[in-house]
Amino acid sequence: MRHLAAYLLLQIGGNASPSAEDVKNVLGAVGIEADEERLAKLISELEGKDVNALIAEGSAKLSSVPSGGAAVASSGAAAGGAPAAAAEEKKEEEKKEEKEESDDDMGFGLFD
C-alpha cells in the first residue's frame, strides 16, 4: 500500500510515469525502505496505464458489490419487526464503537 501511495503522490505532483527509483526516493524521504519485489510488480502492473481510469473502473466495480447492512435493515422491516430492526441497529452500533476504540491502540502509522 505504501508503494501505491508513493506512486500516486508522484503522479499528483506531475510525474506522469513514476519509475521505481522515484518511488524509492519518496519512501526514503520519510525513512521507509522499499520492498524491491512488490515495487517491481507495482511498476510493471501500472506501466502504460492511466491511473485515473483504473480508479474510476475500480469504483464502478465496487459500487455493484452489495453491502450487508442494507439487507439486515430491510429484512427486519419487511417482517413487521420495526422495533426489532431498531434493536439490531443499536447492537450493531455498540459493536462498531468497540472495534473503533481497539483500532486506535494498534500502534502503527500509515507508512509503517
DODRENTI-377747 format. One record per residue (C-alpha): residue number from 1; residue in three letters; chain; x, y, z. Coordinates in nm, 4 decimals, always signed. Example, Ala and Ser with C-alpha at 12.3 -4.5 7.8 and 13.67 -1.06 7.14 Angstrom:
// residues 2
> num / residu / chaine / u / v / w
> 1 / ALA / A / +1.2300 / -0.4500 / +0.7800 $
> 2 / SER / A / +1.3670 / -0.1060 / +0.7140 $
//
This chain:
// residues 112
> num / residu / chaine / u / v / w
> 1 / MET / A / +0.0000 / +0.0000 / +0.0000 $
> 2 / ARG / A / +0.2829 / +0.2388 / +0.0785 $
> 3 / HIS / A / +0.4297 / +0.1820 / -0.2662 $
> 4 / LEU / A / +0.0982 / +0.2660 / -0.4309 $
> 5 / ALA / A / +0.0569 / +0.5750 / -0.2122 $
> 6 / ALA / A / +0.4026 / +0.6995 / -0.3099 $
> 7 / TYR / A / +0.3289 / +0.6257 / -0.6779 $
> 8 / LEU / A / +0.0044 / +0.8234 / -0.6616 $
> 9 / LEU / A / +0.1752 / +1.1129 / -0.4820 $
> 10 / LEU / A / +0.4297 / +1.1301 / -0.7624 $
> 11 / GLN / A / +0.1524 / +1.1349 / -1.0213 $
> 12 / ILE / A / -0.0327 / +1.4110 / -0.8397 $
> 13 / GLY / A / +0.2954 / +1.6011 / -0.8271 $
> 14 / GLY / A / +0.3186 / +1.5954 / -1.2061 $
> 15 / ASN / A / +0.5260 / +1.2840 / -1.2800 $
> 16 / ALA / A / +0.3033 / +1.1044 / -1.5340 $
> 17 / SER / A / +0.5069 / +0.7825 / -1.5275 $
> 18 / PRO / A / +0.6968 / +0.7385 / -1.1996 $
> 19 / SER / A / +0.9849 / +0.4905 / -1.2003 $
> 20 / ALA / A / +1.0821 / +0.2504 / -0.9255 $
> 21 / GLU / A / +1.3663 / +0.4858 / -0.8311 $
> 22 / ASP / A / +1.1214 / +0.7759 / -0.7966 $
> 23 / VAL / A / +0.9030 / +0.5722 / -0.5604 $
> 24 / LYS / A / +1.2108 / +0.4664 / -0.3591 $
> 25 / ASN / A / +1.3099 / +0.8321 / -0.3216 $
> 26 / VAL / A / +0.9657 / +0.9296 / -0.1904 $
> 27 / LEU / A / +0.9610 / +0.6428 / +0.0582 $
> 28 / GLY / A / +1.3207 / +0.7116 / +0.1595 $
> 29 / ALA / A / +1.2319 / +1.0733 / +0.2344 $
> 30 / VAL / A / +1.0116 / +0.9520 / +0.5198 $
> 31 / GLY / A / +1.2514 / +0.6804 / +0.6348 $
> 32 / ILE / A / +1.0914 / +0.3749 / +0.4745 $
> 33 / GLU / A / +1.2741 / +0.1092 / +0.2764 $
> 34 / ALA / A / +1.1024 / -0.0064 / -0.0404 $
> 35 / ASP / A / +1.0310 / -0.3747 / -0.0949 $
> 36 / GLU / A / +1.2010 / -0.4411 / -0.4296 $
> 37 / GLU / A / +0.9727 / -0.7284 / -0.5307 $
> 38 / ARG / A / +0.6453 / -0.5500 / -0.4563 $
> 39 / LEU / A / +0.7677 / -0.2277 / -0.6115 $
> 40 / ALA / A / +0.8733 / -0.4045 / -0.9320 $
> 41 / LYS / A / +0.5326 / -0.5723 / -0.9545 $
> 42 / LEU / A / +0.3506 / -0.2411 / -0.8990 $
> 43 / ILE / A / +0.5534 / -0.0613 / -1.1643 $
> 44 / SER / A / +0.5024 / -0.3436 / -1.4160 $
> 45 / GLU / A / +0.1257 / -0.3563 / -1.3478 $
> 46 / LEU / A / +0.0782 / +0.0197 / -1.3858 $
> 47 / GLU / A / +0.3194 / +0.0791 / -1.6735 $
> 48 / GLY / A / +0.1433 / +0.2438 / -1.9670 $
> 49 / LYS / A / -0.1933 / +0.2651 / -1.7891 $
> 50 / ASP / A / -0.3927 / +0.5710 / -1.6892 $
> 51 / VAL / A / -0.4275 / +0.5577 / -1.3109 $
> 52 / ASN / A / -0.7350 / +0.7829 / -1.3134 $
> 53 / ALA / A / -0.9124 / +0.5401 / -1.5489 $
> 54 / LEU / A / -0.8134 / +0.2464 / -1.3261 $
> 55 / ILE / A / -0.9525 / +0.4224 / -1.0181 $
> 56 / ALA / A / -1.2795 / +0.5025 / -1.1993 $
> 57 / GLU / A / -1.3094 / +0.1420 / -1.3188 $
> 58 / GLY / A / -1.2468 / +0.0092 / -0.9678 $
> 59 / SER / A / -1.5020 / +0.2453 / -0.8173 $
> 60 / ALA / A / -1.7626 / +0.1278 / -1.0676 $
> 61 / LYS / A / -1.6913 / -0.2340 / -0.9738 $
> 62 / LEU / A / -1.7145 / -0.1591 / -0.6018 $
> 63 / SER / A / -2.0496 / +0.0165 / -0.6434 $
> 64 / SER / A / -2.2035 / -0.3089 / -0.7683 $
> 65 / VAL / A / -2.0926 / -0.5040 / -0.4588 $
> 66 / PRO / A / -2.3843 / -0.5482 / -0.2183 $
> 67 / SER / A / -2.3348 / -0.4409 / +0.1399 $
> 68 / GLY / A / -2.4687 / -0.6467 / +0.4284 $
> 69 / GLY / A / -2.6120 / -0.3551 / +0.6268 $
> 70 / ALA / A / -2.8939 / -0.2760 / +0.3847 $
> 71 / ALA / A / -3.0136 / -0.6377 / +0.3713 $
> 72 / VAL / A / -3.0404 / -0.6620 / +0.7509 $
> 73 / ALA / A / -3.2392 / -0.3403 / +0.7847 $
> 74 / SER / A / -3.4806 / -0.4237 / +0.5016 $
> 75 / SER / A / -3.5437 / -0.7825 / +0.6158 $
> 76 / GLY / A / -3.6326 / -0.6639 / +0.9665 $
> 77 / ALA / A / -3.8760 / -0.4039 / +0.8374 $
> 78 / ALA / A / -4.0332 / -0.6459 / +0.5890 $
> 79 / ALA / A / -4.1121 / -0.8923 / +0.8669 $
> 80 / GLY / A / -4.3066 / -0.6265 / +1.0549 $
> 81 / GLY / A / -4.0436 / -0.6048 / +1.3234 $
> 82 / ALA / A / -3.9533 / -0.2383 / +1.3178 $
> 83 / PRO / A / -3.8673 / -0.2406 / +1.6902 $
> 84 / ALA / A / -3.6526 / -0.5484 / +1.6330 $
> 85 / ALA / A / -3.4699 / -0.3741 / +1.3488 $
> 86 / ALA / A / -3.4024 / -0.0752 / +1.5751 $
> 87 / ALA / A / -3.2645 / -0.3074 / +1.8426 $
> 88 / GLU / A / -3.0400 / -0.4768 / +1.5849 $
> 89 / GLU / A / -2.9081 / -0.1391 / +1.4690 $
> 90 / LYS / A / -2.8343 / -0.0387 / +1.8281 $
> 91 / LYS / A / -2.6395 / -0.3608 / +1.8885 $
> 92 / GLU / A / -2.4513 / -0.3086 / +1.5634 $
> 93 / GLU / A / -2.3542 / +0.0465 / +1.6656 $
> 94 / GLU / A / -2.2249 / -0.0768 / +2.0017 $
> 95 / LYS / A / -2.0081 / -0.3365 / +1.8284 $
> 96 / LYS / A / -1.8698 / -0.0757 / +1.5892 $
> 97 / GLU / A / -1.7719 / +0.1553 / +1.8748 $
> 98 / GLU / A / -1.5787 / -0.1219 / +2.0482 $
> 99 / LYS / A / -1.3891 / -0.2052 / +1.7303 $
> 100 / GLU / A / -1.3036 / +0.1586 / +1.6570 $
> 101 / GLU / A / -1.1585 / +0.2061 / +2.0031 $
> 102 / SER / A / -0.9388 / -0.1011 / +1.9705 $
> 103 / ASP / A / -0.8098 / +0.0177 / +1.6306 $
> 104 / ASP / A / -0.6660 / +0.3304 / +1.7937 $
> 105 / ASP / A / -0.4388 / +0.1227 / +2.0145 $
> 106 / MET / A / -0.2686 / -0.0734 / +1.7342 $
> 107 / GLY / A / +0.0452 / +0.1423 / +1.7481 $
> 108 / PHE / A / +0.1408 / +0.1821 / +1.3836 $
> 109 / GLY / A / +0.1077 / +0.4523 / +1.1249 $
> 110 / LEU / A / +0.0128 / +0.4634 / +0.7605 $
> 111 / PHE / A / +0.3660 / +0.4123 / +0.6294 $
> 112 / ASP / A / +0.4965 / +0.1584 / +0.8821 $
//
